[in-house]
Amino acid sequence: MKVPFLDLRAQYRRLSTEIEKALREVLESGHFILGPKVRTLEETLACYLGVKHTVGVASGSDALVLALMALGVGEGDEVITTPFTFFATVGAILRVGAKPVFADIDPETFNIDPATVKDRVTERTRAILPVHLFGQCADMAPLLEVASCWDLRVVEDAAQAIGAVYAPDGLPPRRAGGMGDLGCFSFYPTKNLGGAGDGGLVSTDDDVLAERVRILRVHGAKEKYLHELVGVNSRLDELQAAVLLVKFSYLEEWTRKRRENAHRYDELLREIGAEEMGIKLPKVKYRNHHVFHQYVIRTPRRDDLRAFLWQRGIGTEVYYPIPLHLQPCLRHLGYREGELPEAERAAGEVLALPIYPELHPEQQEYVVEQIAQFFRGIA
């Protein structure tokens, strides 16, 4: 049996008629940049996320850069973030001229550990940039408390977490991207809500910040040829917005199926005695509504298991094999191996299994059967 890690063609086959109709509407309109589809998507997602404003931009990476630019983060400033995420998070900090400062992660959620953040604050710290990794919100309450105590801004990297909800005891539930000063989303095709190319979104309740992001995404111009800021060219185009509007109507259904698939993996893996085999299953904390962009297990035998599964037609991925503080291009920051042990340990143990909504139960059963065979030494 073949089990691809992700099958976007299965999604397209179901939606092809709707998507092609939406694309034809844009093509026939002749309006390709910041048109009615983009405005409708921004309004729709603002309502969904529970925020006043969303601003469509060209990519999730640009969303992070524009959020930091809107806050005025730049040369000489420090931004505290996680070393266990995609490079775009730290790349955005560097692109605005600031210095990334890494805090270690919670080994159960893989998200930044608030207990390690306070000690990283200095007189140069301007912001905290938590990542809601794999579809689960970081523990935001203590992070927001640190930010309040030290007068810091908070930018949420919610690229993998659209629809995720944070609901700790005693606090009202909030969606990812609606808790900090700004939230940043990616519409890269593999995301839970993915386009047909690059795209991104910035969310905020702050009227001033929203307007700054809108200006910054069009070269800093509020009016044509009148440039109030030095901005960039980062606009979500109409074709991507058209695709995303079609797909958005299915997002809750897809999220439900991802969560069902995650629950099925949990049950199947427990049935084979996964924990006794040294496999750690995903942990959901803080009464989070996890949207399972990825279903990530941990095992010290990760590399051998991955090779075994590949031989049996099962796709897997490693997010992420090298923590950011050990990346070659960041040597100038002065971090050494062993300084952030939880992130480093996770990098050697994590393995993402197929979790996409179109995955069949029989495919999941096959994946778990092969995992059992590997650990029982059955070739």
Contacts in CASP RR format, 6 or more apart in sequence:
PFRMAT RR
TARGET T0000
AUTHOR 0000-0000-0000
METHOD contacts of the structure
MODEL  1
MKVPFLDLRAQYRRLSTEIEKALREVLESGHFILGPKVRTLEETLACYLG
VKHTVGVASGSDALVLALMALGVGEGDEVITTPFTFFATVGAILRVGAKP
VFADIDPETFNIDPATVKDRVTERTRAILPVHLFGQCADMAPLLEVASCW
DLRVVEDAAQAIGAVYAPDGLPPRRAGGMGDLGCFSFYPTKNLGGAGDGG
LVSTDDDVLAERVRILRVHGAKEKYLHELVGVNSRLDELQAAVLLVKFSY
LEEWTRKRRENAHRYDELLREIGAEEMGIKLPKVKYRNHHVFHQYVIRTP
RRDDLRAFLWQRGIGTEVYYPIPLHLQPCLRHLGYREGELPEAERAAGEV
LALPIYPELHPEQQEYVVEQIAQFFRGIA
1 313 0 8 1.000
1 362 0 8 1.000
1 363 0 8 1.000
1 366 0 8 1.000
2 313 0 8 1.000
3 313 0 8 1.000
3 314 0 8 1.000
3 315 0 8 1.000
3 354 0 8 1.000
3 359 0 8 1.000
3 363 0 8 1.000
3 366 0 8 1.000
3 367 0 8 1.000
4 315 0 8 1.000
4 354 0 8 1.000
5 315 0 8 1.000
5 316 0 8 1.000
5 317 0 8 1.000
5 352 0 8 1.000
5 354 0 8 1.000
6 190 0 8 1.000
6 354 0 8 1.000
6 356 0 8 1.000
7 356 0 8 1.000
7 358 0 8 1.000
8 189 0 8 1.000
8 190 0 8 1.000
10 356 0 8 1.000
10 358 0 8 1.000
11 356 0 8 1.000
11 357 0 8 1.000
11 358 0 8 1.000
12 19 0 8 1.000
15 246 0 8 1.000
15 247 0 8 1.000
15 250 0 8 1.000
18 246 0 8 1.000
19 196 0 8 1.000
19 242 0 8 1.000
19 243 0 8 1.000
19 246 0 8 1.000
19 247 0 8 1.000
22 37 0 8 1.000
22 242 0 8 1.000
22 243 0 8 1.000
22 245 0 8 1.000
22 246 0 8 1.000
23 239 0 8 1.000
23 242 0 8 1.000
23 243 0 8 1.000
25 242 0 8 1.000
26 32 0 8 1.000
26 37 0 8 1.000
26 238 0 8 1.000
26 239 0 8 1.000
26 242 0 8 1.000
27 239 0 8 1.000
29 238 0 8 1.000
31 238 0 8 1.000
32 237 0 8 1.000
32 238 0 8 1.000
32 239 0 8 1.000
33 235 0 8 1.000
33 237 0 8 1.000
33 238 0 8 1.000
34 218 0 8 1.000
34 235 0 8 1.000
34 236 0 8 1.000
34 238 0 8 1.000
35 238 0 8 1.000
35 241 0 8 1.000
36 238 0 8 1.000
37 238 0 8 1.000
37 241 0 8 1.000
37 242 0 8 1.000
37 245 0 8 1.000
38 56 0 8 1.000
38 235 0 8 1.000
38 236 0 8 1.000
38 237 0 8 1.000
38 238 0 8 1.000
38 241 0 8 1.000
40 241 0 8 1.000
40 245 0 8 1.000
41 56 0 8 1.000
41 236 0 8 1.000
41 241 0 8 1.000
41 244 0 8 1.000
41 245 0 8 1.000
41 248 0 8 1.000
42 53 0 8 1.000
42 54 0 8 1.000
42 55 0 8 1.000
42 56 0 8 1.000
42 201 0 8 1.000
43 54 0 8 1.000
44 245 0 8 1.000
44 248 0 8 1.000
45 54 0 8 1.000
45 201 0 8 1.000
45 203 0 8 1.000
45 248 0 8 1.000
46 52 0 8 1.000
46 53 0 8 1.000
46 54 0 8 1.000
46 203 0 8 1.000
48 163 0 8 1.000
48 175 0 8 1.000
48 248 0 8 1.000
49 163 0 8 1.000
49 175 0 8 1.000
49 176 0 8 1.000
49 177 0 8 1.000
49 178 0 8 1.000
49 203 0 8 1.000
50 175 0 8 1.000
50 178 0 8 1.000
51 177 0 8 1.000
51 178 0 8 1.000
51 203 0 8 1.000
51 204 0 8 1.000
51 205 0 8 1.000
52 204 0 8 1.000
52 205 0 8 1.000
52 206 0 8 1.000
52 207 0 8 1.000
52 210 0 8 1.000
53 203 0 8 1.000
53 204 0 8 1.000
53 205 0 8 1.000
53 206 0 8 1.000
53 207 0 8 1.000
53 210 0 8 1.000
54 201 0 8 1.000
54 202 0 8 1.000
54 203 0 8 1.000
54 204 0 8 1.000
55 66 0 8 1.000
55 201 0 8 1.000
55 202 0 8 1.000
55 203 0 8 1.000
55 210 0 8 1.000
55 213 0 8 1.000
55 214 0 8 1.000
55 217 0 8 1.000
56 63 0 8 1.000
56 199 0 8 1.000
56 200 0 8 1.000
56 201 0 8 1.000
56 202 0 8 1.000
56 217 0 8 1.000
56 235 0 8 1.000
56 236 0 8 1.000
57 63 0 8 1.000
57 66 0 8 1.000
57 199 0 8 1.000
57 200 0 8 1.000
57 201 0 8 1.000
57 202 0 8 1.000
57 213 0 8 1.000
57 217 0 8 1.000
57 234 0 8 1.000
57 235 0 8 1.000
57 236 0 8 1.000
58 198 0 8 1.000
58 199 0 8 1.000
58 200 0 8 1.000
58 217 0 8 1.000
58 233 0 8 1.000
58 234 0 8 1.000
58 235 0 8 1.000
58 236 0 8 1.000
58 237 0 8 1.000
59 186 0 8 1.000
59 188 0 8 1.000
59 198 0 8 1.000
59 199 0 8 1.000
59 200 0 8 1.000
59 234 0 8 1.000
60 88 0 8 1.000
60 159 0 8 1.000
60 184 0 8 1.000
60 185 0 8 1.000
60 186 0 8 1.000
60 187 0 8 1.000
60 188 0 8 1.000
60 198 0 8 1.000
60 199 0 8 1.000
60 200 0 8 1.000
60 201 0 8 1.000
61 88 0 8 1.000
61 91 0 8 1.000
61 92 0 8 1.000
61 186 0 8 1.000
62 200 0 8 1.000
62 217 0 8 1.000
62 232 0 8 1.000
62 234 0 8 1.000
63 159 0 8 1.000
63 183 0 8 1.000
63 184 0 8 1.000
63 185 0 8 1.000
63 186 0 8 1.000
63 200 0 8 1.000
63 201 0 8 1.000
63 202 0 8 1.000
64 88 0 8 1.000
64 89 0 8 1.000
64 91 0 8 1.000
64 92 0 8 1.000
64 129 0 8 1.000
64 155 0 8 1.000
64 157 0 8 1.000
64 184 0 8 1.000
65 92 0 8 1.000
65 95 0 8 1.000
65 96 0 8 1.000
65 232 0 8 1.000
65 234 0 8 1.000
66 202 0 8 1.000
66 213 0 8 1.000
66 216 0 8 1.000
66 217 0 8 1.000
66 232 0 8 1.000
66 234 0 8 1.000
67 92 0 8 1.000
67 155 0 8 1.000
67 182 0 8 1.000
67 183 0 8 1.000
67 184 0 8 1.000
67 202 0 8 1.000
67 213 0 8 1.000
68 74 0 8 1.000
68 79 0 8 1.000
68 92 0 8 1.000
68 93 0 8 1.000
68 96 0 8 1.000
68 98 0 8 1.000
68 127 0 8 1.000
68 155 0 8 1.000
69 96 0 8 1.000
69 212 0 8 1.000
69 216 0 8 1.000
69 231 0 8 1.000
70 182 0 8 1.000
70 202 0 8 1.000
70 209 0 8 1.000
70 212 0 8 1.000
70 213 0 8 1.000
70 216 0 8 1.000
71 126 0 8 1.000
71 127 0 8 1.000
71 153 0 8 1.000
71 155 0 8 1.000
71 181 0 8 1.000
71 182 0 8 1.000
71 209 0 8 1.000
72 96 0 8 1.000
72 126 0 8 1.000
73 79 0 8 1.000
73 93 0 8 1.000
73 96 0 8 1.000
73 98 0 8 1.000
73 126 0 8 1.000
73 127 0 8 1.000
73 153 0 8 1.000
74 96 0 8 1.000
74 97 0 8 1.000
74 98 0 8 1.000
74 126 0 8 1.000
75 97 0 8 1.000
75 98 0 8 1.000
76 97 0 8 1.000
76 98 0 8 1.000
76 99 0 8 1.000
76 124 0 8 1.000
77 97 0 8 1.000
77 98 0 8 1.000
77 99 0 8 1.000
77 124 0 8 1.000
77 125 0 8 1.000
77 126 0 8 1.000
77 127 0 8 1.000
78 98 0 8 1.000
78 99 0 8 1.000
78 100 0 8 1.000
78 101 0 8 1.000
78 122 0 8 1.000
78 124 0 8 1.000
78 125 0 8 1.000
78 126 0 8 1.000
79 93 0 8 1.000
79 98 0 8 1.000
79 99 0 8 1.000
79 100 0 8 1.000
79 101 0 8 1.000
79 125 0 8 1.000
79 126 0 8 1.000
79 127 0 8 1.000
79 128 0 8 1.000
79 129 0 8 1.000
80 101 0 8 1.000
80 102 0 8 1.000
80 103 0 8 1.000
80 117 0 8 1.000
80 120 0 8 1.000
80 121 0 8 1.000
80 125 0 8 1.000
80 127 0 8 1.000
80 128 0 8 1.000
80 129 0 8 1.000
81 89 0 8 1.000
81 90 0 8 1.000
81 93 0 8 1.000
81 100 0 8 1.000
81 101 0 8 1.000
81 102 0 8 1.000
81 103 0 8 1.000
81 112 0 8 1.000
81 128 0 8 1.000
81 129 0 8 1.000
81 130 0 8 1.000
81 131 0 8 1.000
81 157 0 8 1.000
82 89 0 8 1.000
82 102 0 8 1.000
82 103 0 8 1.000
82 105 0 8 1.000
82 111 0 8 1.000
82 112 0 8 1.000
82 129 0 8 1.000
82 130 0 8 1.000
82 131 0 8 1.000
82 133 0 8 1.000
82 324 0 8 1.000
82 343 0 8 1.000
83 102 0 8 1.000
83 104 0 8 1.000
83 105 0 8 1.000
83 323 0 8 1.000
83 324 0 8 1.000
83 325 0 8 1.000
83 326 0 8 1.000
83 340 0 8 1.000
83 343 0 8 1.000
84 105 0 8 1.000
84 110 0 8 1.000
84 133 0 8 1.000
84 320 0 8 1.000
84 323 0 8 1.000
84 324 0 8 1.000
84 343 0 8 1.000
84 346 0 8 1.000
84 347 0 8 1.000
85 131 0 8 1.000
85 133 0 8 1.000
85 157 0 8 1.000
85 320 0 8 1.000
85 324 0 8 1.000
86 159 0 8 1.000
86 319 0 8 1.000
86 320 0 8 1.000
87 324 0 8 1.000
87 327 0 8 1.000
88 159 0 8 1.000
89 129 0 8 1.000
89 131 0 8 1.000
89 157 0 8 1.000
89 324 0 8 1.000
90 100 0 8 1.000
90 324 0 8 1.000
90 330 0 8 1.000
91 100 0 8 1.000
92 129 0 8 1.000
93 99 0 8 1.000
93 100 0 8 1.000
93 129 0 8 1.000
94 100 0 8 1.000
98 126 0 8 1.000
99 124 0 8 1.000
99 333 0 8 1.000
100 324 0 8 1.000
100 330 0 8 1.000
100 333 0 8 1.000
101 120 0 8 1.000
101 122 0 8 1.000
101 125 0 8 1.000
102 120 0 8 1.000
102 324 0 8 1.000
102 325 0 8 1.000
102 335 0 8 1.000
102 340 0 8 1.000
102 343 0 8 1.000
103 112 0 8 1.000
103 113 0 8 1.000
103 116 0 8 1.000
103 117 0 8 1.000
103 119 0 8 1.000
103 120 0 8 1.000
103 340 0 8 1.000
104 112 0 8 1.000
104 113 0 8 1.000
104 116 0 8 1.000
104 340 0 8 1.000
104 341 0 8 1.000
104 342 0 8 1.000
104 343 0 8 1.000
105 111 0 8 1.000
105 112 0 8 1.000
105 113 0 8 1.000
105 340 0 8 1.000
105 342 0 8 1.000
105 343 0 8 1.000
105 346 0 8 1.000
106 112 0 8 1.000
106 113 0 8 1.000
106 139 0 8 1.000
106 285 0 8 1.000
106 342 0 8 1.000
107 342 0 8 1.000
107 345 0 8 1.000
107 346 0 8 1.000
108 283 0 8 1.000
108 285 0 8 1.000
109 133 0 8 1.000
109 136 0 8 1.000
109 138 0 8 1.000
109 139 0 8 1.000
109 283 0 8 1.000
109 285 0 8 1.000
110 133 0 8 1.000
110 134 0 8 1.000
110 296 0 8 1.000
110 346 0 8 1.000
110 350 0 8 1.000
111 130 0 8 1.000
111 131 0 8 1.000
111 132 0 8 1.000
111 133 0 8 1.000
111 136 0 8 1.000
111 137 0 8 1.000
111 138 0 8 1.000
111 139 0 8 1.000
112 130 0 8 1.000
112 131 0 8 1.000
112 138 0 8 1.000
112 143 0 8 1.000
113 342 0 8 1.000
114 138 0 8 1.000
114 139 0 8 1.000
114 142 0 8 1.000
114 143 0 8 1.000
114 146 0 8 1.000
115 142 0 8 1.000
117 128 0 8 1.000
117 142 0 8 1.000
117 143 0 8 1.000
117 146 0 8 1.000
118 146 0 8 1.000
121 146 0 8 1.000
121 150 0 8 1.000
121 152 0 8 1.000
125 150 0 8 1.000
125 152 0 8 1.000
126 152 0 8 1.000
126 153 0 8 1.000
127 152 0 8 1.000
127 153 0 8 1.000
127 154 0 8 1.000
127 155 0 8 1.000
128 143 0 8 1.000
128 146 0 8 1.000
128 147 0 8 1.000
128 152 0 8 1.000
128 153 0 8 1.000
128 154 0 8 1.000
128 155 0 8 1.000
129 154 0 8 1.000
129 155 0 8 1.000
129 156 0 8 1.000
129 157 0 8 1.000
130 138 0 8 1.000
130 140 0 8 1.000
130 143 0 8 1.000
130 154 0 8 1.000
130 156 0 8 1.000
130 157 0 8 1.000
131 138 0 8 1.000
131 157 0 8 1.000
131 159 0 8 1.000
131 160 0 8 1.000
132 138 0 8 1.000
132 156 0 8 1.000
132 157 0 8 1.000
132 158 0 8 1.000
132 160 0 8 1.000
132 161 0 8 1.000
132 164 0 8 1.000
132 176 0 8 1.000
132 177 0 8 1.000
133 160 0 8 1.000
133 161 0 8 1.000
134 160 0 8 1.000
134 282 0 8 1.000
134 292 0 8 1.000
134 293 0 8 1.000
134 294 0 8 1.000
134 295 0 8 1.000
134 296 0 8 1.000
134 319 0 8 1.000
134 352 0 8 1.000
135 160 0 8 1.000
135 161 0 8 1.000
135 164 0 8 1.000
135 176 0 8 1.000
135 192 0 8 1.000
135 290 0 8 1.000
135 291 0 8 1.000
135 292 0 8 1.000
135 293 0 8 1.000
135 294 0 8 1.000
136 161 0 8 1.000
136 164 0 8 1.000
136 284 0 8 1.000
136 285 0 8 1.000
136 288 0 8 1.000
136 290 0 8 1.000
136 291 0 8 1.000
137 161 0 8 1.000
137 164 0 8 1.000
137 165 0 8 1.000
137 166 0 8 1.000
137 176 0 8 1.000
137 286 0 8 1.000
137 288 0 8 1.000
138 156 0 8 1.000
139 168 0 8 1.000
139 285 0 8 1.000
139 286 0 8 1.000
140 156 0 8 1.000
140 166 0 8 1.000
140 174 0 8 1.000
140 179 0 8 1.000
140 180 0 8 1.000
141 168 0 8 1.000
141 171 0 8 1.000
143 154 0 8 1.000
144 154 0 8 1.000
144 179 0 8 1.000
144 180 0 8 1.000
146 152 0 8 1.000
147 153 0 8 1.000
147 154 0 8 1.000
153 181 0 8 1.000
153 182 0 8 1.000
154 179 0 8 1.000
154 180 0 8 1.000
154 181 0 8 1.000
154 182 0 8 1.000
155 180 0 8 1.000
155 181 0 8 1.000
155 182 0 8 1.000
155 183 0 8 1.000
155 184 0 8 1.000
156 176 0 8 1.000
156 177 0 8 1.000
156 178 0 8 1.000
156 179 0 8 1.000
156 180 0 8 1.000
156 182 0 8 1.000
156 183 0 8 1.000
156 184 0 8 1.000
157 183 0 8 1.000
157 184 0 8 1.000
158 164 0 8 1.000
158 176 0 8 1.000
158 177 0 8 1.000
158 183 0 8 1.000
158 184 0 8 1.000
158 185 0 8 1.000
158 203 0 8 1.000
159 184 0 8 1.000
159 185 0 8 1.000
159 186 0 8 1.000
159 188 0 8 1.000
159 191 0 8 1.000
160 186 0 8 1.000
160 191 0 8 1.000
160 192 0 8 1.000
160 293 0 8 1.000
160 294 0 8 1.000
161 176 0 8 1.000
161 177 0 8 1.000
161 291 0 8 1.000
161 293 0 8 1.000
162 176 0 8 1.000
162 185 0 8 1.000
162 191 0 8 1.000
162 192 0 8 1.000
162 193 0 8 1.000
162 251 0 8 1.000
162 291 0 8 1.000
163 175 0 8 1.000
163 176 0 8 1.000
163 192 0 8 1.000
163 251 0 8 1.000
163 255 0 8 1.000
163 289 0 8 1.000
163 291 0 8 1.000
164 175 0 8 1.000
164 176 0 8 1.000
164 288 0 8 1.000
164 289 0 8 1.000
164 290 0 8 1.000
164 291 0 8 1.000
165 173 0 8 1.000
165 174 0 8 1.000
165 175 0 8 1.000
165 176 0 8 1.000
165 288 0 8 1.000
165 289 0 8 1.000
166 173 0 8 1.000
166 174 0 8 1.000
166 175 0 8 1.000
166 176 0 8 1.000
166 179 0 8 1.000
166 286 0 8 1.000
166 288 0 8 1.000
167 173 0 8 1.000
167 174 0 8 1.000
167 286 0 8 1.000
167 287 0 8 1.000
167 288 0 8 1.000
167 289 0 8 1.000
168 286 0 8 1.000
168 287 0 8 1.000
169 287 0 8 1.000
173 289 0 8 1.000
176 183 0 8 1.000
177 183 0 8 1.000
177 184 0 8 1.000
177 185 0 8 1.000
177 203 0 8 1.000
178 203 0 8 1.000
178 204 0 8 1.000
178 205 0 8 1.000
181 204 0 8 1.000
181 206 0 8 1.000
181 209 0 8 1.000
182 202 0 8 1.000
182 203 0 8 1.000
182 204 0 8 1.000
182 206 0 8 1.000
182 209 0 8 1.000
182 213 0 8 1.000
183 202 0 8 1.000
183 203 0 8 1.000
183 204 0 8 1.000
184 200 0 8 1.000
184 201 0 8 1.000
184 202 0 8 1.000
184 203 0 8 1.000
185 200 0 8 1.000
185 201 0 8 1.000
185 202 0 8 1.000
185 203 0 8 1.000
186 199 0 8 1.000
186 200 0 8 1.000
187 193 0 8 1.000
187 194 0 8 1.000
187 195 0 8 1.000
187 197 0 8 1.000
187 198 0 8 1.000
187 199 0 8 1.000
187 200 0 8 1.000
187 201 0 8 1.000
187 236 0 8 1.000
187 240 0 8 1.000
187 244 0 8 1.000
188 194 0 8 1.000
188 195 0 8 1.000
188 197 0 8 1.000
188 198 0 8 1.000
188 199 0 8 1.000
189 195 0 8 1.000
189 196 0 8 1.000
189 197 0 8 1.000
191 293 0 8 1.000
192 251 0 8 1.000
192 254 0 8 1.000
192 255 0 8 1.000
192 258 0 8 1.000
192 291 0 8 1.000
192 293 0 8 1.000
193 244 0 8 1.000
193 247 0 8 1.000
193 248 0 8 1.000
193 251 0 8 1.000
194 243 0 8 1.000
194 244 0 8 1.000
194 247 0 8 1.000
195 240 0 8 1.000
195 243 0 8 1.000
195 244 0 8 1.000
195 247 0 8 1.000
196 239 0 8 1.000
196 240 0 8 1.000
196 243 0 8 1.000
197 240 0 8 1.000
198 240 0 8 1.000
199 236 0 8 1.000
199 240 0 8 1.000
200 236 0 8 1.000
201 236 0 8 1.000
202 210 0 8 1.000
202 213 0 8 1.000
204 210 0 8 1.000
204 213 0 8 1.000
211 222 0 8 1.000
212 229 0 8 1.000
214 222 0 8 1.000
215 221 0 8 1.000
215 222 0 8 1.000
215 228 0 8 1.000
215 229 0 8 1.000
215 231 0 8 1.000
216 229 0 8 1.000
216 231 0 8 1.000
216 232 0 8 1.000
216 234 0 8 1.000
217 231 0 8 1.000
217 232 0 8 1.000
217 233 0 8 1.000
217 234 0 8 1.000
217 235 0 8 1.000
218 231 0 8 1.000
218 233 0 8 1.000
218 235 0 8 1.000
219 227 0 8 1.000
219 231 0 8 1.000
219 232 0 8 1.000
219 233 0 8 1.000
220 227 0 8 1.000
220 228 0 8 1.000
220 229 0 8 1.000
220 230 0 8 1.000
220 231 0 8 1.000
221 227 0 8 1.000
221 228 0 8 1.000
222 228 0 8 1.000
253 357 0 8 1.000
254 357 0 8 1.000
255 291 0 8 1.000
255 292 0 8 1.000
257 357 0 8 1.000
257 358 0 8 1.000
258 291 0 8 1.000
258 292 0 8 1.000
258 293 0 8 1.000
258 355 0 8 1.000
258 356 0 8 1.000
258 357 0 8 1.000
259 290 0 8 1.000
259 291 0 8 1.000
259 292 0 8 1.000
261 292 0 8 1.000
261 295 0 8 1.000
261 355 0 8 1.000
261 357 0 8 1.000
261 359 0 8 1.000
261 364 0 8 1.000
262 282 0 8 1.000
262 290 0 8 1.000
262 292 0 8 1.000
262 295 0 8 1.000
262 355 0 8 1.000
264 361 0 8 1.000
264 364 0 8 1.000
265 281 0 8 1.000
265 295 0 8 1.000
265 353 0 8 1.000
265 355 0 8 1.000
265 364 0 8 1.000
265 367 0 8 1.000
265 368 0 8 1.000
266 281 0 8 1.000
266 282 0 8 1.000
268 364 0 8 1.000
268 365 0 8 1.000
268 368 0 8 1.000
269 279 0 8 1.000
269 281 0 8 1.000
269 297 0 8 1.000
269 368 0 8 1.000
269 371 0 8 1.000
270 281 0 8 1.000
271 368 0 8 1.000
272 368 0 8 1.000
272 371 0 8 1.000
272 372 0 8 1.000
274 281 0 8 1.000
274 297 0 8 1.000
274 371 0 8 1.000
275 281 0 8 1.000
277 299 0 8 1.000
277 375 0 8 1.000
278 299 0 8 1.000
278 300 0 8 1.000
279 297 0 8 1.000
279 298 0 8 1.000
279 299 0 8 1.000
279 371 0 8 1.000
279 375 0 8 1.000
280 297 0 8 1.000
280 298 0 8 1.000
280 299 0 8 1.000
280 349 0 8 1.000
281 297 0 8 1.000
282 290 0 8 1.000
282 292 0 8 1.000
282 295 0 8 1.000
282 296 0 8 1.000
282 297 0 8 1.000
284 290 0 8 1.000
292 355 0 8 1.000
293 355 0 8 1.000
294 317 0 8 1.000
294 319 0 8 1.000
294 352 0 8 1.000
294 355 0 8 1.000
295 352 0 8 1.000
295 353 0 8 1.000
295 354 0 8 1.000
295 355 0 8 1.000
296 319 0 8 1.000
296 350 0 8 1.000
296 351 0 8 1.000
296 352 0 8 1.000
296 353 0 8 1.000
297 350 0 8 1.000
297 351 0 8 1.000
297 353 0 8 1.000
298 346 0 8 1.000
298 349 0 8 1.000
298 350 0 8 1.000
298 351 0 8 1.000
299 305 0 8 1.000
299 349 0 8 1.000
299 351 0 8 1.000
300 348 0 8 1.000
300 349 0 8 1.000
301 375 0 8 1.000
302 318 0 8 1.000
302 348 0 8 1.000
302 349 0 8 1.000
302 350 0 8 1.000
302 351 0 8 1.000
304 374 0 8 1.000
305 351 0 8 1.000
305 371 0 8 1.000
305 374 0 8 1.000
305 375 0 8 1.000
306 316 0 8 1.000
306 318 0 8 1.000
306 351 0 8 1.000
308 370 0 8 1.000
308 374 0 8 1.000
309 315 0 8 1.000
309 316 0 8 1.000
309 367 0 8 1.000
309 370 0 8 1.000
309 371 0 8 1.000
309 374 0 8 1.000
310 316 0 8 1.000
312 370 0 8 1.000
314 354 0 8 1.000
314 366 0 8 1.000
314 367 0 8 1.000
314 370 0 8 1.000
315 354 0 8 1.000
316 351 0 8 1.000
316 352 0 8 1.000
316 353 0 8 1.000
316 354 0 8 1.000
317 351 0 8 1.000
317 352 0 8 1.000
318 350 0 8 1.000
318 351 0 8 1.000
318 352 0 8 1.000
319 350 0 8 1.000
319 352 0 8 1.000
320 347 0 8 1.000
320 350 0 8 1.000
321 347 0 8 1.000
321 348 0 8 1.000
322 347 0 8 1.000
323 340 0 8 1.000
323 343 0 8 1.000
323 344 0 8 1.000
323 346 0 8 1.000
323 347 0 8 1.000
324 330 0 8 1.000
325 333 0 8 1.000
325 335 0 8 1.000
325 339 0 8 1.000
325 340 0 8 1.000
325 343 0 8 1.000
326 335 0 8 1.000
326 337 0 8 1.000
326 344 0 8 1.000
337 344 0 8 1.000
338 344 0 8 1.000
353 367 0 8 1.000
354 363 0 8 1.000
354 364 0 8 1.000
354 367 0 8 1.000
373 379 0 8 1.000
END
